Amino acid sequence: MAKKKTTTDFKKYIKWFWMTVLGGFSFLILLFLFASWGFLGALPTFEELENPENNLATEVISSDGKTLGKYATENRTPIKYKDLPQNIVQALVATEDERFYEHSGIDFYSTARAVLKPGSGGASTITQQLAKMLFTGRASRNIFLRIGQKVKEWVVATKLERQYTKNEILTMYLNKYDFLNQAVGIRSAARIYFGKEPKELDLEESAMLVGMLKNSSLYNPLRRAERVKQRRNVVLKQMNRSEFITLKEKDSLQQLDLGLDIHREGHSDGYATYFRSHLQKVLRKWVKENPKPNGEQYNIFRDGLKIYVTIDSRMQQYAEEAVTEHMSNLQKYFFKEQSRNRTAPFYDLDKSEINTIINRGKKNSDRYKRLKIAGKSEKEIDKIFKTKTKMSVFSWKGDKDTVMSPYDSIKYYKYFLRSGLLSIEPQSGHIKAWVGGVNNKHFKYDAVAQQKRQVGSTFKPFVYATVINQLKMSPCDEYPNTPYTIPKGKYGIPEEWTPKNSDDKYGGMLSLKDGLAGSVNTMSARLVDMVSPENVVRLAKSAGIKSEIKANPSIALGAVDLSLFEMVSAYSTFANKGLRVEPMILTRIEDKNGTVLQEFIPKTKEVLSEESAYVVLDLLKGVTQSGSGVRLRLPWEKPGYVTGYPYKFTNPIAGKTGTTQNQSDGWFMGIVPNLATGVWTGGEDRATHFAGISKGQGATMSLPTWALFMKKCYADKTLNISQEDFEKPEVLTINIDCGNEKDNDKDEKGKEKKEIIEEDTDF
């Protein structure tokens, strides 16, 4: 009887066992069905699987194929499987999903192990992790919601496996992951943490990045380097276990430091930051005028456009290095001078005028604008600006942490001189280098395109060009160096105008060539009267200057505010045989799939004859042979001076310096046959300047930056920057051989020149 009862109980247990097993399987099947039918929440459609939504960064690519920067909601630039190094694929599989190539999206063995033996390892496959990132979002803390979410991950994972190859899934996963510090996706991570493209990553570097996949916040190399190294070594151990590397390789690689080489990709980081700010404005206009086929606008922060620009990354680097090298040196002399200035960093201002400048700086600051938006009153804002606070400020030795009031910080920044450089290839109009300031993070205002300052003597070549083009005058033509007067009423001037020479010296005869080389004001006044200010303005406008210029005789001395962009653009016309090519920054735009959306073609216009352009260049060469630009050639250096003359250029250079009233602005424009480059230097306010001409002139403030830039360009033979003379026209009817040229580096007694002090201040 007992035996029969035991048998009955056993059958009952067997029955309940199979009911539980089958019920469990049925429940799982129903759960899968419910999930696939959308009962547990919406699942991605076929189209969404084909095109998973990503925020793709728009990439700015230089003329030599380098990434200058990105515009991004998320700094993600996807790459293809072929662009991944094999070591990162091996590290990923070994660490995250050893049976990746064997399962179909769900690894039931790992799942069972995770359930039966907690702490033995994660159960999620790479495909499940991708599904979670793409479609299912962050894990819920509610156990039931978490189970439902896990089932959805399984369903999406199996769909992904049917839709994509294993290599595509690996690539999508690495492209999607956020490695922190603006490094979204493997390409950004490789560039930001190691300054490399993914294909160039060493094995230990790939291991570090794969180690971050576990939890990038926990394993952040900028904050927890030692912990990241430990995690990297775990990855190397896994690679050895999976027989991707030998034990000897593992032990050797585990001893290495992380080897970080940080290249941040924020808007104020990297090269061409001012250029990229300008380009963003251009692109915002472009997307409005060039909609997608469906009528929507492209989003430059999410649509993954490829923007091909004219900037050469090598020349851009050299330009930024040149500005930094000279300006950090020049600033030392300015600080030293201001230590003796009672109203530093200003001259010629009383206390109320200084307060006006500081208050204007306050109202232009981001801090003030934020406080106004927050509804603060002027009284509250003023109190905040007078309260000391912790802040990081710019210095030429790097950002420094300090405590000062916002008011004090405004005055602190007024001490720093600013500078800009622009370089254009005259024949194509391509802008090759654009430096809008000394530091984009701290000085946002762009000295290339936004700023307009008085140009001084750099405007005089347009007067000479007009005379040569219209009257066919020769550089050898001579006129007396005597005061020249334009009477009251002529050209609408209210008083008679008799400009003085900056050195107050007169007498003798001067040729046009000597007049421009010495920046003689009496010669410029005489010439502008010969052709009229209206004709000079007409030529300057035709050459590319778009700002308003009043047809007043004083333009002969540069009494006009123009941008560096306009000036370099106009000077390029002389180097291109009188043909203006409108400056270009874009060559083409592609969508994320590589489809060309637009290609850009330069616009051209004849401004003056080839002969006239050549004669102007010959005049400008005189500036660097015997005028204020001669220090480009002199072989000596002077201790304790802002700059010696170590450049020793021997090739033909057409150039012009410019210095405005009180040394507020220093300019240098330099041209060789295939490159026109201009540099401006000065304070943010015109009252911020050197007290004297020796340090405040264009030949001291801006010429050295040009020289350093060109030295670097010439040293890089891959750039092919010309050192030849300008091409002479086949027919040249104007006489340029004045027969009185002297040795560039010797005076009339044959001794080396010891010092050249430019005196081309115009007022």
Protein Blocks (a to p, Z undefined) as FASTA:
>chain_A
ZZmmmmmmmmmmmmmmmmmmmmmmmmmmmmmmmmmnopnopcddfklmmmccdddddddd
dfkopafbdcdfbdcddddfklpcfklmmmmmmmmommlmmmgoiafklmmmmmmmghia
cfbdfklmmmmmmmnopadfblklmmmmmmmmmmmmmmmmmmpcfklmmmmmmmmpcgej
higcjklmmmmmnopafklpcfklmmmmmmmmmommlmccklmmmlmmmmmmmmmmmmmm
nopacfklmmmmmmpcfkiacddfbfkgcehklmmmmmmmmmmmmmmmmccfkopacdfk
lnopacddfbdfklmmmmmmmmmmmmmmmmmmmmmmmmmmmkbcbehiafklmmmmmmmm
mmmpmklmmmmmnopafklmmmmmmpccddddddfebpadddddfklmmmmmmmpccddd
ddddfknopafbdcfbfblklmmbcfklmpccdekjmlmmmmmmmmmmmnopafkbccdd
ddddddehiaoiabdcddddfklpaedjddfklmmmnopaklmmmmmmmnopklmmmmmm
mnopabdcddbfklmnopacddfklmmmmmmmmmnnopacdddfbfbdcdfkopafbdcd
dddddfbdfklmmmmmmmmmmmmmmmmmlmmmpccdcehiabdcfkopabdcddddddde
hhlaccdddddfkbccddddddfblklccfbfklmpmklmmmmmmmmmmmmmmmmmmnop
afbdcdddfbdfbdfbgopaccfkbcfkopacfbdcddfbfZZ
